[in-house]
Each structure stands twice: as structure tokens, then as C-alpha cells.
Amino acid sequence: MYTEKVLDHFNNPRNLGEIEGANGIGMVGNAKCGDIMQMFIKVNDDGIIEDVGFKTFGCGAAIATSSMATEMIKGKKVEDALKLSNSAVVEALEGLPPQKIHCSVLAEEAVKAAVEDYEKRKAEKQA
């Protein structure tokens, strides 16, 4: 049912937990399935995501997609993180069962919510 990569990211999640000094935090959830994802990013002055973390309440696929999404944006420019798609997360995990695709959508939305929060905080700081 699950690929080796999904199982690996579920059993050994990368970037798990809240991070110190996060300057962007996003939280998304899906009431239908009960999955909740919280994404933390720390962006440096050059606009690079130097650290990222997540907390996910949900199924194995939700945890695996959160973990993979953090790996895919770490070290990237904020603009590039915004381009992360759920299909790229699914592809990186070498597939998800059709009924679990919504987890990859949540991962994409959590990244975007964290970046939006970062941009809002940055704008408020400059005002």
C-alpha cells in the first residue's frame, strides 16, 4: 500500500518538532480526515529557509508528506518554497494511495501558510 519512501519518512521523520526562532508558522487542517499540520520556518536575511520543522497530528501519510515537504524546502529561497506542489511531494515519496493524496495537499498548504506568515511578519517589521 505504501512505498518504501513513505514508510521511511513515517518511521524516521525529518525535521520533526517546533524550531527555535521560527519567523514563519503555518497551521492547516482537514476536518474530513482529522489531519492537522503545523509548519515552522526560519528564514535568514538572504531569504533562504535555513531551518524548518513540523508537527503533524494525523495518519502515516500525513506525517510522511510533512517530513518530505520540509526536506524539499530546506535551504531553498522563500520564492522557491512557494512553488512546492503536492504532486512534487507525492512524486518524491514515489507515490501515495489515491485516498491519501489529500495529505500531500495539506503539506503544500502548510508550507504556503508558513511562508505567508513569514512575509506578513517581515512586512510588519519594516512598517
DRENTORKOL-3810 file (N, C-alpha, C; in nm, 4 decimals):
REM DRENTORKOL-3810
@n.u->0.0825; n.v->-0.1196; n.w->0.0000; ca.u->0.0000; ca.v->0.0000; ca.w->0.0000; c.u->0.0874; c.v->0.1266; c.w->0.0000
@n.u->0.1855; n.v->0.1333; n.w->0.0900; ca.u->0.2747; ca.v->0.2486; ca.w->0.0956; c.u->0.4113; c.v->0.2131; c.w->0.0367
@n.u->0.4742; n.v->0.3128; n.w->-0.0269; ca.u->0.6080; ca.v->0.2911; ca.w->-0.0824; c.u->0.7109; c.v->0.2878; c.w->0.0308
@n.u->0.8286; n.v->0.2372; n.w->-0.0022; ca.u->0.9393; ca.v->0.2347; ca.w->0.0956; c.u->0.9698; c.v->0.3758; c.w->0.1467
@n.u->0.9668; n.v->0.4742; n.w->0.0564; ca.u->0.9983; ca.v->0.6127; ca.w->0.0956; c.u->0.8951; c.v->0.6678; c.w->0.1928
@n.u->0.7686; n.v->0.6390; n.w->0.1690; ca.u->0.6630; ca.v->0.6841; ca.w->0.2612; c.u->0.6865; c.v->0.6225; c.w->0.3984
@n.u->0.7116; n.v->0.4925; n.w->0.4009; ca.u->0.7351; ca.v->0.4236; ca.w->0.5285; c.u->0.8590; c.v->0.4775; c.w->0.5990
@n.u->0.9636; n.v->0.5083; n.w->0.5214; ca.u->1.0856; ca.v->0.5634; ca.w->0.5797; c.u->1.0587; c.v->0.7000; c.w->0.6437
@n.u->0.9870; n.v->0.7867; n.w->0.5732; ca.u->0.9583; ca.v->0.9202; ca.w->0.6284; c.u->0.8592; c.v->0.9135; c.w->0.7444
@n.u->0.7751; n.v->0.8099; n.w->0.7463; ca.u->0.6846; ca.v->0.7919; ca.w->0.8602; c.u->0.7620; c.v->0.7398; c.w->0.9817
@n.u->0.8451; n.v->0.6404; n.w->0.9597; ca.u->0.9200; ca.v->0.5796; ca.w->1.0704; c.u->1.0368; c.v->0.6645; c.w->1.1180
@n.u->1.0933; n.v->0.7450; n.w->1.0289; ca.u->1.2078; ca.v->0.8305; ca.w->1.0615; c.u->1.1837; c.v->0.9721; c.w->1.0094
@n.u->1.0853; n.v->1.0404; n.w->1.0666; ca.u->1.0527; ca.v->1.1736; ca.w->1.0128; c.u->1.1695; c.v->1.2715; c.w->1.0258
@n.u->1.1909; n.v->1.3477; n.w->0.9202; ca.u->1.2955; ca.v->1.4501; ca.w->0.9188; c.u->1.2363; c.v->1.5819; c.w->0.9674
@n.u->1.3165; n.v->1.6593; n.w->1.0382; ca.u->1.2786; ca.v->1.7947; ca.w->1.0811; c.u->1.1540; c.v->1.7966; c.w->1.1697
@n.u->1.1389; n.v->1.6939; n.w->1.2509; ca.u->1.0228; ca.v->1.6834; ca.w->1.3390; c.u->1.0354; c.v->1.7797; c.w->1.4554
@n.u->0.9302; n.v->1.8523; n.w->1.4831; ca.u->0.9232; ca.v->1.9378; ca.w->1.6005; c.u->0.9302; c.v->2.0860; c.w->1.5688
@n.u->0.8969; n.v->2.1613; n.w->1.6718; ca.u->0.8994; ca.v->2.3070; ca.w->1.6643; c.u->1.0451; c.v->2.3527; c.w->1.6607
@n.u->1.0730; n.v->2.4643; n.w->1.5938; ca.u->1.2109; ca.v->2.5130; ca.w->1.5894; c.u->1.2227; c.v->2.6467; c.w->1.6623
@n.u->1.3377; n.v->2.6646; n.w->1.7252; ca.u->1.3688; ca.v->2.7893; ca.w->1.7952; c.u->1.3805; c.v->2.9029; c.w->1.6951
@n.u->1.3223; n.v->3.0160; n.w->1.7264; ca.u->1.3384; ca.v->3.1344; ca.w->1.6438; c.u->1.2679; c.v->3.1288; c.w->1.5102
@n.u->1.1650; n.v->3.0472; n.w->1.4993; ca.u->1.0891; ca.v->3.0415; ca.w->1.3731; c.u->1.0309; c.v->3.1789; c.w->1.3442
@n.u->1.0470; n.v->3.2254; n.w->1.2211; ca.u->0.9885; ca.v->3.3547; ca.w->1.1858; c.u->0.8763; c.v->3.3386; c.w->1.0836
@n.u->0.8294; n.v->3.2152; n.w->1.0694; ca.u->0.7120; ca.v->3.1845; ca.w->0.9894; c.u->0.6494; c.v->3.0568; c.w->1.0411
@n.u->0.5195; n.v->3.0637; n.w->1.0754; ca.u->0.4496; ca.v->2.9459; ca.w->1.1280; c.u->0.3153; c.v->2.9359; c.w->1.0570
@n.u->0.2885; n.v->2.8184; n.w->1.0037; ca.u->0.1607; ca.v->2.7962; ca.w->0.9372; c.u->0.0943; c.v->2.6721; c.w->0.9914
@n.u->-0.0392; n.v->2.6791; n.w->1.0035; ca.u->-0.1136; ca.v->2.5619; ca.w->1.0502; c.u->-0.2335; c.v->2.5422; c.w->0.9589
@n.u->-0.2494; n.v->2.4192; n.w->0.9135; ca.u->-0.3623; ca.v->2.3839; ca.w->0.8286; c.u->-0.4211; c.v->2.2538; c.w->0.8789
@n.u->-0.5462; n.v->2.2322; n.w->0.8435; ca.u->-0.6108; ca.v->2.1085; ca.w->0.8860; c.u->-0.7205; c.v->2.0700; c.w->0.7906
@n.u->-0.7578; n.v->1.9446; n.w->0.7983; ca.u->-0.8643; ca.v->1.8920; ca.w->0.7163; c.u->-0.9642; c.v->1.8249; c.w->0.8098
@n.u->-1.0782; n.v->1.8892; n.w->0.8283; ca.u->-1.1794; ca.v->1.8380; ca.w->0.9209; c.u->-1.2310; c.v->1.7012; c.w->0.8781
@n.u->-1.2315; n.v->1.6744; n.w->0.7478; ca.u->-1.2825; ca.v->1.5482; ca.w->0.6948; c.u->-1.2029; c.v->1.4290; c.w->0.7470
@n.u->-1.0700; n.v->1.4438; n.w->0.7492; ca.u->-0.9872; ca.v->1.3294; ca.w->0.7901; c.u->-0.9239; c.v->1.3486; c.w->0.9280
@n.u->-0.9275; n.v->1.4711; n.w->0.9800; ca.u->-0.8729; ca.v->1.4958; ca.w->1.1127; c.u->-0.7246; c.v->1.5258; c.w->1.1166
@n.u->-0.6592; n.v->1.5355; n.w->1.0001; ca.u->-0.5162; ca.v->1.5665; ca.w->0.9971; c.u->-0.4933; c.v->1.7156; c.w->1.0215
@n.u->-0.3949; n.v->1.7457; n.w->1.1048; ca.u->-0.3559; ca.v->1.8849; ca.w->1.1311; c.u->-0.2044; c.v->1.8932; c.w->1.1166
@n.u->-0.1582; n.v->1.9905; n.w->1.0378; ca.u->-0.0143; ca.v->2.0102; ca.w->1.0173; c.u->0.0236; c.v->2.1503; c.w->1.0595
@n.u->0.1356; n.v->2.1579; n.w->1.1303; ca.u->0.1926; ca.v->2.2862; ca.w->1.1679; c.u->0.3354; c.v->2.2885; c.w->1.1152
@n.u->0.3678; n.v->2.3928; n.w->1.0400; ca.u->0.4994; ca.v->2.4058; ca.w->0.9769; c.u->0.5687; c.v->2.5282; c.w->1.0347
@n.u->0.6972; n.v->2.5130; n.w->1.0652; ca.u->0.7794; ca.v->2.6211; ca.w->1.1204; c.u->0.8965; c.v->2.6451; c.w->1.0259
@n.u->0.9189; n.v->2.7714; n.w->0.9886; ca.u->1.0358; ca.v->2.8019; ca.w->0.9055; c.u->1.1159; c.v->2.9140; c.w->0.9706
@n.u->1.2462; n.v->2.9068; n.w->0.9507; ca.u->1.3366; ca.v->3.0128; ca.w->0.9944; c.u->1.4094; c.v->3.0601; c.w->0.8693
@n.u->1.3797; n.v->3.1845; n.w->0.8303; ca.u->1.4336; ca.v->3.2404; ca.w->0.7075; c.u->1.5426; c.v->3.3405; c.w->0.7437
@n.u->1.6572; n.v->3.3308; n.w->0.6765; ca.u->1.7657; ca.v->3.4243; ca.w->0.7059; c.u->1.7481; c.v->3.5541; c.w->0.6272
@n.u->1.8406; n.v->3.6478; n.w->0.6452; ca.u->1.8302; ca.v->3.7791; ca.w->0.5813; c.u->1.8390; c.v->3.7730; c.w->0.4289
@n.u->1.8906; n.v->3.6628; n.w->0.3761; ca.u->1.9010; ca.v->3.6466; ca.w->0.2308; c.u->1.7766; c.v->3.5811; c.w->0.1702
@n.u->1.6756; n.v->3.5563; n.w->0.2552; ca.u->1.5528; ca.v->3.4943; ca.w->0.2055; c.u->1.5624; c.v->3.3444; c.w->0.1861
@n.u->1.6608; n.v->3.2822; n.w->0.2529; ca.u->1.6804; ca.v->3.1368; ca.w->0.2441; c.u->1.6219; c.v->3.0707; c.w->0.3691
@n.u->1.5494; n.v->2.9634; n.w->0.3487; ca.u->1.4943; ca.v->2.8869; ca.w->0.4612; c.u->1.6081; c.v->2.8048; c.w->0.5188
@n.u->1.6624; n.v->2.8527; n.w->0.6306; ca.u->1.7794; ca.v->2.7843; ca.w->0.6883; c.u->1.7403; c.v->2.6731; c.w->0.7840
@n.u->1.6185; n.v->2.6778; n.w->0.8359; ca.u->1.5719; ca.v->2.5700; ca.w->0.9229; c.u->1.4222; c.v->2.5546; c.w->0.9050
@n.u->1.3738; n.v->2.4349; n.w->0.9233; ca.u->1.2317; ca.v->2.4061; ca.w->0.9064; c.u->1.1957; c.v->2.2900; c.w->0.9986
@n.u->1.0762; n.v->2.2962; n.w->1.0501; ca.u->1.0275; ca.v->2.1887; ca.w->1.1361; c.u->0.8786; c.v->2.1711; c.w->1.1174
@n.u->0.8261; n.v->2.0606; n.w->1.1683; ca.u->0.6819; ca.v->2.0374; ca.w->1.1578; c.u->0.6311; c.v->1.9571; c.w->1.2763
@n.u->0.5037; n.v->1.9765; n.w->1.3030; ca.u->0.4303; ca.v->1.8929; ca.w->1.3970; c.u->0.3026; c.v->1.8529; c.w->1.3243
@n.u->0.2772; n.v->1.7246; n.w->1.3184; ca.u->0.1594; ca.v->1.6749; ca.w->1.2472; c.u->0.0823; c.v->1.5788; c.w->1.3341
@n.u->-0.0481; n.v->1.6017; n.w->1.3390; ca.u->-0.1393; ca.v->1.5094; ca.w->1.4047; c.u->-0.2169; c.v->1.4438; c.w->1.2919
@n.u->-0.1912; n.v->1.3176; n.w->1.2699; ca.u->-0.2615; ca.v->1.2516; ca.w->1.1615; c.u->-0.2049; c.v->1.1145; c.w->1.1305
@n.u->-0.2419; n.v->1.0663; n.w->1.0158; ca.u->-0.2044; ca.v->0.9316; ca.w->0.9731; c.u->-0.0590; c.v->0.9273; c.w->0.9259
@n.u->-0.0142; n.v->0.8086; n.w->0.8922; ca.u->0.1227; ca.v->0.7892; ca.w->0.8449; c.u->0.1539; c.v->0.8702; c.w->0.7201
@n.u->0.0579; n.v->0.8793; n.w->0.6286; ca.u->0.0799; ca.v->0.9553; ca.w->0.5055; c.u->0.0938; c.v->1.1051; c.w->0.5363
@n.u->0.0186; n.v->1.1535; n.w->0.6339; ca.u->0.0286; ca.v->1.2953; ca.w->0.6723; c.u->0.1668; c.v->1.3249; c.w->0.7294
@n.u->0.2166; n.v->1.2365; n.w->0.8119; ca.u->0.3500; ca.v->1.2543; ca.w->0.8706; c.u->0.4572; c.v->1.2451; c.w->0.7618
@n.u->0.4450; n.v->1.1477; n.w->0.6732; ca.u->0.5434; ca.v->1.1297; ca.w->0.5660; c.u->0.5454; c.v->1.2489; c.w->0.4711
@n.u->0.4280; n.v->1.3018; n.w->0.4348; ca.u->0.4255; ca.v->1.4161; ca.w->0.3424; c.u->0.4800; c.v->1.5418; c.w->0.4098
@n.u->0.4535; n.v->1.5581; n.w->0.5384; ca.u->0.5097; ca.v->1.6725; ca.w->0.6120; c.u->0.6617; c.v->1.6641; c.w->0.6132
@n.u->0.7126; n.v->1.5459; n.w->0.6447; ca.u->0.8564; ca.v->1.5240; ca.w->0.6515; c.u->0.9216; c.v->1.5515; c.w->0.5165
@n.u->0.8642; n.v->1.4967; n.w->0.4103; ca.u->0.9209; ca.v->1.5158; ca.w->0.2761; c.u->0.9151; c.v->1.6624; c.w->0.2354
@n.u->0.8053; n.v->1.7304; n.w->0.2648; ca.u->0.7927; ca.v->1.8715; ca.w->0.2280; c.u->0.9015; c.v->1.9549; c.w->0.2957
@n.u->0.9321; n.v->1.9249; n.w->0.4227; ca.u->1.0370; ca.v->2.0017; ca.w->0.4911; c.u->1.1720; c.v->1.9785; c.w->0.4251
@n.u->1.1984; n.v->1.8538; n.w->0.3844; ca.u->1.3244; ca.v->1.8226; ca.w->0.3166; c.u->1.3355; c.v->1.8973; c.w->0.1843
@n.u->1.2218; n.v->1.9149; n.w->0.1175; ca.u->1.2215; ca.v->1.9760; ca.w->-0.0150; c.u->1.2381; c.v->2.1280; c.w->-0.0115
@n.u->1.2062; n.v->2.1920; n.w->0.1026; ca.u->1.2189; ca.v->2.3384; ca.w->0.1075; c.u->1.3395; c.v->2.3867; c.w->0.1873
@n.u->1.3973; n.v->2.3003; n.w->0.2665; ca.u->1.5124; ca.v->2.3398; ca.w->0.3494; c.u->1.6289; c.v->2.3818; c.w->0.2597
@n.u->1.6837; n.v->2.5011; n.w->0.2860; ca.u->1.7947; ca.v->2.5518; ca.w->0.2075; c.u->1.7521; c.v->2.6246; c.w->0.0807
@n.u->1.6229; n.v->2.6318; n.w->0.0576; ca.u->1.5704; ca.v->2.6965; ca.w->-0.0630; c.u->1.5294; c.v->2.8408; c.w->-0.0334
@n.u->1.5200; n.v->2.9202; n.w->-0.1393; ca.u->1.4678; ca.v->3.0565; ca.w->-0.1275; c.u->1.3178; c.v->3.0479; c.w->-0.0996
@n.u->1.2664; n.v->3.1494; n.w->-0.0300; ca.u->1.1243; ca.v->3.1542; ca.w->0.0043; c.u->1.0388; c.v->3.1419; c.w->-0.1219
@n.u->1.0780; n.v->3.2132; n.w->-0.2296; ca.u->1.0001; ca.v->3.2084; ca.w->-0.3545; c.u->0.9916; c.v->3.0657; c.w->-0.4091
@n.u->1.1008; n.v->2.9905; n.w->-0.3942; ca.u->1.1012; ca.v->2.8531; ca.w->-0.4428; c.u->1.0128; c.v->2.7625; c.w->-0.3566
@n.u->1.0099; n.v->2.7895; n.w->-0.2277; ca.u->0.9241; ca.v->2.7103; ca.w->-0.1380; c.u->0.7771; c.v->2.7280; c.w->-0.1763
@n.u->0.7419; n.v->2.8480; n.w->-0.2202; ca.u->0.6033; ca.v->2.8740; ca.w->-0.2615; c.u->0.5639; c.v->2.7936; c.w->-0.3853
@n.u->0.6621; n.v->2.7493; n.w->-0.4617; ca.u->0.6352; ca.v->2.6720; ca.w->-0.5836; c.u->0.6167; c.v->2.5232; c.w->-0.5545
@n.u->0.6405; n.v->2.4818; n.w->-0.4294; ca.u->0.6243; ca.v->2.3408; ca.w->-0.3947; c.u->0.4804; c.v->2.2978; c.w->-0.4209
@n.u->0.4636; n.v->2.1900; n.w->-0.4941; ca.u->0.3294; ca.v->2.1397; ca.w->-0.5233; c.u->0.3071; c.v->2.0066; c.w->-0.4538
@n.u->0.1807; n.v->1.9759; n.w->-0.4312; ca.u->0.1503; ca.v->1.8471; ca.w->-0.3699; c.u->0.1954; c.v->1.7333; c.w->-0.4607
@n.u->0.1866; n.v->1.7518; n.w->-0.5922; ca.u->0.2282; ca.v->1.6441; ca.w->-0.6828; c.u->0.3788; c.v->1.6206; c.w->-0.6750
@n.u->0.4574; n.v->1.7263; n.w->-0.6499; ca.u->0.6021; ca.v->1.7089; ca.w->-0.6329; c.u->0.6315; c.v->1.6292; c.w->-0.5063
@n.u->0.5544; n.v->1.6529; n.w->-0.4006; ca.u->0.5716; ca.v->1.5779; ca.w->-0.2755; c.u->0.5381; c.v->1.4304; c.w->-0.2991
@n.u->0.4273; n.v->1.4051; n.w->-0.3674; ca.u->0.3872; ca.v->1.2666; ca.w->-0.3979; c.u->0.4945; c.v->1.1979; c.w->-0.4813
@n.u->0.5459; n.v->1.2695; n.w->-0.5815; ca.u->0.6499; ca.v->1.2126; ca.w->-0.6678; c.u->0.7766; c.v->1.1810; c.w->-0.5882
@n.u->0.8148; n.v->1.2720; n.w->-0.4989; ca.u->0.9348; ca.v->1.2498; ca.w->-0.4167; c.u->0.9181; c.v->1.1291; c.w->-0.3249
@n.u->0.7955; n.v->1.1035; n.w->-0.2837; ca.u->0.7672; ca.v->0.9876; ca.w->-0.1984; c.u->0.7426; c.v->0.8605; c.w->-0.2809
@n.u->0.7529; n.v->0.8733; n.w->-0.4120; ca.u->0.7321; ca.v->0.7616; ca.w->-0.5049; c.u->0.5903; c.v->0.7075; c.w->-0.4991
@n.u->0.4961; n.v->0.7989; n.w->-0.4723; ca.u->0.3548; ca.v->0.7638; ca.w->-0.4785; c.u->0.2854; c.v->0.7573; c.w->-0.3442
@n.u->0.1546; n.v->0.7799; n.w->-0.3506; ca.u->0.0653; ca.v->0.7672; ca.w->-0.2356; c.u->-0.0625; c.v->0.7000; c.w->-0.2841
@n.u->-0.1301; n.v->0.6258; n.w->-0.1984; ca.u->-0.2604; ca.v->0.5708; ca.w->-0.2373; c.u->-0.3567; c.v->0.6874; c.w->-0.2686
@n.u->-0.4467; n.v->0.6698; n.w->-0.3651; ca.u->-0.5378; ca.v->0.7784; ca.w->-0.4035; c.u->-0.6123; c.v->0.8431; c.w->-0.2863
@n.u->-0.6515; n.v->0.7632; n.w->-0.1890; ca.u->-0.7264; ca.v->0.8171; ca.w->-0.0748; c.u->-0.6378; c.v->0.8963; c.w->0.0217
@n.u->-0.5067; n.v->0.9002; n.w->-0.0048; ca.u->-0.4140; ca.v->0.9735; ca.w->0.0824; c.u->-0.3523; c.v->1.0959; c.w->0.0137
@n.u->-0.3934; n.v->1.1245; n.w->-0.1088; ca.u->-0.3404; ca.v->1.2404; ca.w->-0.1817; c.u->-0.3687; c.v->1.3700; c.w->-0.1064
@n.u->-0.4824; n.v->1.3755; n.w->-0.0357; ca.u->-0.5156; ca.v->1.4978; ca.w->0.0389; c.u->-0.4071; c.v->1.5345; c.w->0.1411
@n.u->-0.3308; n.v->1.4361; n.w->0.1880; ca.u->-0.2222; ca.v->1.4637; ca.w->0.2830; c.u->-0.1131; c.v->1.5473; c.w->0.2165
@n.u->-0.0855; n.v->1.5184; n.w->0.0895; ca.u->0.0158; ca.v->1.5966; ca.w->0.0187; c.u->-0.0337; c.v->1.7384; c.w->-0.0066
@n.u->-0.1635; n.v->1.7541; n.w->-0.0262; ca.u->-0.2222; ca.v->1.8879; ca.w->-0.0432; c.u->-0.2054; c.v->1.9668; c.w->0.0867
@n.u->-0.2290; n.v->1.9009; n.w->0.1997; ca.u->-0.2100; ca.v->1.9674; ca.w->0.3294; c.u->-0.0653; c.v->2.0098; c.w->0.3488
@n.u->0.0290; n.v->1.9253; n.w->0.3087; ca.u->0.1713; ca.v->1.9597; ca.w->0.3227; c.u->0.2042; c.v->2.0839; c.w->0.2406
@n.u->0.1556; n.v->2.0894; n.w->0.1172; ca.u->0.1756; ca.v->2.2072; ca.w->0.0329; c.u->0.1145; c.v->2.3309; c.w->0.0985
@n.u->-0.0074; n.v->2.3174; n.w->0.1494; ca.u->-0.0763; ca.v->2.4306; ca.w->0.2134; c.u->-0.0043; c.v->2.4753; c.w->0.3398
@n.u->0.0519; n.v->2.3823; n.w->0.4157; ca.u->0.1234; ca.v->2.4175; ca.w->0.5389; c.u->0.2487; c.v->2.4980; c.w->0.5074
@n.u->0.3219; n.v->2.4593; n.w->0.4031; ca.u->0.4408; ca.v->2.5344; ca.w->0.3611; c.u->0.3991; c.v->2.6753; c.w->0.3207
@n.u->0.2947; n.v->2.6860; n.w->0.2391; ca.u->0.2490; ca.v->2.8172; ca.w->0.1922; c.u->0.2012; c.v->2.9040; c.w->0.3089
@n.u->0.1338; n.v->2.8433; n.w->0.4062; ca.u->0.0864; ca.v->2.9187; ca.w->0.5231; c.u->0.2042; c.v->2.9712; c.w->0.6048
@n.u->0.3087; n.v->2.8905; n.w->0.6195; ca.u->0.4280; ca.v->2.9342; ca.w->0.6942; c.u->0.4982; c.v->3.0485; c.w->0.6218
@n.u->0.5088; n.v->3.0390; n.w->0.4893; ca.u->0.5723; ca.v->3.1454; ca.w->0.4108; c.u->0.4893; c.v->3.2733; c.w->0.4179
@n.u->0.3575; n.v->3.2605; n.w->0.4083; ca.u->0.2699; ca.v->3.3782; ca.w->0.4188; c.u->0.2866; c.v->3.4451; c.w->0.5544
@n.u->0.2960; n.v->3.3654; n.w->0.6604; ca.u->0.3163; ca.v->3.4202; ca.w->0.7941; c.u->0.4503; c.v->3.4932; c.w->0.8020
@n.u->0.5542; n.v->3.4322; n.w->0.7449; ca.u->0.6867; ca.v->3.4955; ca.w->0.7407; c.u->0.6793; c.v->3.6302; c.w->0.6690
@n.u->0.6156; n.v->3.6327; n.w->0.5525; ca.u->0.6069; ca.v->3.7563; ca.w->0.4745; c.u->0.5268; c.v->3.8642; c.w->0.5477
@n.u->0.4212; n.v->3.8233; n.w->0.6175; ca.u->0.3403; ca.v->3.9172; ca.w->0.6957; c.u->0.4238; c.v->3.9767; c.w->0.8099
@n.u->0.4960; n.v->3.8918; n.w->0.8809; ca.u->0.5815; ca.v->3.9395; ca.w->0.9914; c.u->0.6900; c.v->4.0336; c.w->0.9401
@n.u->0.7479; n.v->3.9987; n.w->0.8253; ca.u->0.8543; ca.v->4.0810; ca.w->0.7654; c.u->0.7997; c.v->4.2189; c.w->0.7286
@n.u->0.6815; n.v->4.2232; n.w->0.6704; ca.u->0.6193; ca.v->4.3497; ca.w->0.6310; c.u->0.5867; c.v->4.4357; c.w->0.7535
@n.u->0.5397; n.v->4.3717; n.w->0.8594; ca.u->0.5065; ca.v->4.4444; ca.w->0.9831; c.u->0.6331; c.v->4.5032; c.w->1.0463
@n.u->0.7415; n.v->4.4274; n.w->1.0382; ca.u->0.8696; ca.v->4.4717; ca.w->1.0945; c.u->0.9225; c.v->4.5940; c.w->1.0199
@n.u->0.9010; n.v->4.5947; n.w->0.8879; ca.u->0.9512; ca.v->4.7045; ca.w->0.8047; c.u->0.8620; c.v->4.8274; c.w->0.8110
@n.u->0.7404; n.v->4.8124; n.w->0.8579; ca.u->0.6443; ca.v->4.9245; ca.w->0.8616; c.u->0.6753; c.v->5.0215; c.w->0.9744
END
